[in-house]
Amino acid sequence: MKLERKELVVCFVVGFLGLLSAATGFAAEAKRIRFYQIQFPSATECIYPRSPALGLALTAAVSLMMAQIIINISTGCICCRNGPHQSHSNWTIALICFVVSWFTFVIAFLLLLTGAALNDQHGNESAYFSSYYCYVIRAGVFAGAAILSLTSVVLGIIYYIALISSKNQDASVFVGSGQGNIAMGQPQFPPPNPVFVHEDTYMRRQFT
């Protein structure tokens, strides 16, 4: 299937935002605060160093959200569509990719925001059953969010292309059926020219 210029632009922009989200997610994983970087001036106080992971995680979350918004605006509401295209294999692929894309988007978005919030703490102290501890984001949270972000964007692009292909199939079927009806309505042979016979001639042939 050949994509038009508008569709190519949408795929390019969404793909770029997906790569940006994944790259900044992996960068946030590399720049997250480790436990050995925390300072303990007292037994009940934790001093966290400054980390660029907050800005990187927020950039990844915003890029992922923009990619999801562009895909859904370009395709419209898939739940409101009715028609013969629902029986096509492209429609089934689009529906599956739509559901999984939203599922991975929600998880990746929450992981990025939660990780950014937990990673940006300064001088907090906590008590749990008279024991003090300091929060540190676990390894792999930002990396997992980056993988899910890239998966969500790829599935969104597949969903977009499959839905466009399903629309094109519907249009070709409609045009083909319309042309078939017009061809059936037209006579294939020209009608014979009417021949005028005089009444006296007809009567003579009857008596003879």
Beta strands, then each sheet from edge to edge (+ up, - down):
strand 1: 39-42
strand 2: 45-47
strand 3: 126-128
strand 4: 131-133
sheet 1: 1+ 2-
sheet 2: 3+ 4-
end
